[in-house]
């Protein structure tokens, strides 16, 4: 039971970090005159209406098609730097790497830890889930994971941790992940949020 409580605490901490990045994305997109009211919502209303807030954050994040670094407006409280990749993924580095960065190359075998969220904050998959190993191993660029995850990991350094918002076209698209009964774990057209830690990268054996 203690182990279950610890896992619940870890999940709750991860959710709060995810909401912080979503708040930063929304603040970076609004005029400075509205920044104060948005920050007030962050501190007072998020805990009361987390699900609707996450849905709005994800929708707002992908309402802008600009590419590059999104700079926070003057007067807004400083938050994580939100970057928009050429592929359309928006992400923030939540843990930087000290010293020389080691970047993976296409074809390398990478190991990652991740937690995947729906836009409403619900966790749909995680490497720490019951019955799973502590890390996911895959060959970078092989198509063995969703395109958004593959693209995001290719931009990371070993030891780095990011939070990424992945648009539907780089996730499960219009098919989603649905059972024969019609129930969907991931609905068609869903935007996904990932916490990703790149643990290691190695050259595959000859």
Buried (B, 14 or more C-beta within 10 A) or exposed (E): EEEEEEBEEEBEEBBEBBBBBBBBBBBBBBEEEBBEEBBEBBEEEBEEEBEEBBBBBBEBBBEEEEEEEBEBBEEBBEBBBBBBBEBBBBBBBBEEBEEEEBEBEEEBBBBBBBBBBBBEBEBBBBBBEEEEEEBBEBBBBEEEBBBBBBBBBBBBBBBBBBBBBBBBBBBBBEEBBBEEEEEBBBBEBBBBBBBBBBBBBEEEEE
